Amino acid sequence: MWAHRQVLRSDPACSLDFFREKRTLVHARNMQVWRFLETPCTHLFILDSDAVPPDGCLKRMIAMDVPLVSAPHMTQIGDETGPMVLDATENNREYVQHRPWTGVQPCQAVGCAGMLIQRDVLETVEPPWFADEYDERGLLTSSEDFYFCRRFLAAGYKVVWADFDSVQRHWLGRWV
């Protein structure tokens, strides 16, 4: 329902493409990009089914006219509940929670749920856009959203933006 309301209120015109393939999340994200690139659309907004952005956030983020901006979703990070907005440590392989949680902030990594990407970004960053990364023990070190943010920055874009005025509710067995 949220997506339908936003499309009806958005300017420029938007189209909806619900992705319901029973494959991995990484596969689904990359397929979303391939399908998007077959359209004339100018922005791809990735929204997960367990996240609910506030009304008006899509129009607001499009108006920002930046290559990549997120309506951060709330999540549990250790003992802390907070928005999925992170800054890289010196080695660029670990992240810490971004502060402050106000206004529009530059950062280095955001979650994909609520990510708005301009078309030229997806035409510049080569596929695969999304991938999970593992260490030599086979343990996950970086999920698909952080992989994409690192590739985005490596392609020469300066910052990822997070709009803390558009923080989403997120279902984690309870709404956060």
C-alpha positions in Angstrom: 0.0 0.0 0.0 2.8 2.5 0.8 4.4 2.0 -2.6 1.1 2.5 -4.4 0.4 5.7 -2.5 3.9 7.1 -3.2 3.7 6.3 -6.9 0.4 8.1 -7.2 1.9 11.2 -5.4 5.3 11.1 -7.1 6.6 13.6 -9.6 8.1 12.6 -12.0 5.9 9.6 -12.9 7.0 6.3 -11.4 6.3 2.7 -12.1 6.2 -0.2 -9.7 8.1 -3.4 -10.2 7.5 -6.0 -7.5 10.2 -8.6 -7.5 9.0 -12.0 -6.2 11.5 -14.5 -7.5 12.5 -17.2 -5.0 16.3 -16.7 -5.3 18.9 -15.2 -3.0 18.7 -11.6 -2.0 21.9 -10.8 -4.0 20.3 -12.4 -7.1 17.1 -10.4 -6.5 19.0 -7.1 -6.1 21.1 -7.6 -9.3 17.9 -8.6 -11.2 16.2 -5.5 -10.0 19.0 -3.4 -11.6 18.9 -5.3 -14.9 15.2 -4.9 -15.1 15.4 -1.2 -14.2 18.0 -0.6 -16.9 15.6 -1.9 -19.5 13.2 1.0 -18.7 13.5 4.8 -19.4 13.2 5.5 -15.6 15.7 8.0 -14.0 15.8 6.5 -10.5 15.7 3.1 -8.9 14.2 3.0 -5.4 14.9 -0.3 -3.6 12.4 -1.0 -0.8 12.2 -4.2 1.2 8.9 -5.7 2.1 9.6 -5.4 5.8 10.3 -1.6 5.8 7.9 1.3 5.8 9.1 4.7 4.9 7.3 7.9 6.0 4.9 9.5 3.5 6.6 11.9 1.1 10.1 10.6 1.5 10.4 9.4 -2.1 9.5 12.7 -3.6 11.8 14.4 -1.1 14.7 12.2 -1.9 14.2 12.6 -5.7 14.3 16.4 -5.2 17.7 16.2 -3.4 19.2 15.3 -6.8 22.1 13.3 -5.4 23.5 10.1 -6.9 22.6 7.9 -3.9 20.5 8.6 -0.9 18.8 6.4 1.7 15.7 6.6 3.8 17.5 4.6 6.6 15.7 1.7 8.1 15.9 1.0 11.8 17.8 -2.1 12.9 19.4 -3.8 15.9 23.2 -3.3 15.9 24.5 -5.2 19.0 22.5 -3.9 21.9 21.6 -0.6 20.2 18.6 0.1 18.0 19.4 2.7 15.4 19.3 3.5 11.7 21.3 1.4 9.2 23.8 4.2 8.4 27.5 3.5 8.9 30.9 5.1 8.5 34.0 3.1 7.6 36.9 2.7 9.9 40.4 3.4 8.8 40.8 0.0 7.1 37.6 0.6 5.2 36.5 -3.0 6.0 34.7 -2.4 9.3 32.0 0.1 10.1 30.8 2.1 13.0 27.4 3.6 13.6 27.1 7.1 12.0 26.2 10.1 14.2 24.3 12.4 14.4 20.9 11.1 13.3 19.5 14.4 12.1 18.9 16.0 8.7 20.7 14.8 5.6 24.1 13.4 6.4 27.1 12.2 4.4 28.2 8.7 5.3 29.9 5.6 3.7 27.3 2.8 3.9 23.6 2.4 4.2 21.2 -0.5 4.0 19.5 -1.2 0.7 15.9 -1.0 2.1 14.9 2.5 1.1 17.9 3.2 -1.2 17.3 5.7 -4.1 19.9 5.4 -6.9 20.2 7.6 -9.9 20.3 5.8 -13.2 23.8 7.1 -14.2 25.2 5.4 -11.0 24.0 2.0 -12.2 25.4 2.7 -15.7 28.8 3.6 -14.2 29.3 0.9 -11.6 29.9 -2.3 -13.4 27.9 -5.5 -12.5 27.6 -7.3 -10.3 26.3 -4.3 -8.3 25.5 -6.5 -5.3 27.4 -9.3 -3.8 28.1 -10.8 -0.4 31.8 -11.1 0.6 33.3 -13.8 2.8 36.6 -14.3 4.6 39.0 -17.2 4.1 37.0 -19.2 6.6 33.8 -18.8 4.6 32.2 -16.4 7.1 30.3 -13.3 5.9 32.3 -10.1 6.2 30.2 -7.8 4.1 26.6 -8.0 2.9 25.3 -6.9 -0.5 24.3 -3.3 0.5 27.8 -2.5 1.9 29.4 -4.1 -1.1 27.4 -1.8 -3.3 28.3 1.3 -1.3 32.0 0.5 -1.5 31.7 -0.1 -5.2 29.8 3.2 -5.5 32.6 5.1 -3.7 35.3 3.3 -5.6 33.7 4.4 -8.9 34.5 8.0 -7.9 31.4 9.2 -6.2 32.2 11.3 -3.1 29.6 10.3 -0.5 26.5 8.2 0.2 23.7 10.4 1.7 21.3 9.4 4.5 18.1 11.3 5.1 17.4 11.1 8.8 14.1 13.0 8.2 12.9 9.9 6.3 13.8 7.1 8.8 11.7 4.0 8.1 10.0 1.6 10.4 11.4 -1.9 10.1 9.9 -5.3 11.1 12.4 -7.4 13.1 9.8 -9.6 14.8 8.6 -6.3 16.2 8.5 -2.8 14.7 11.7 -0.8 15.3 
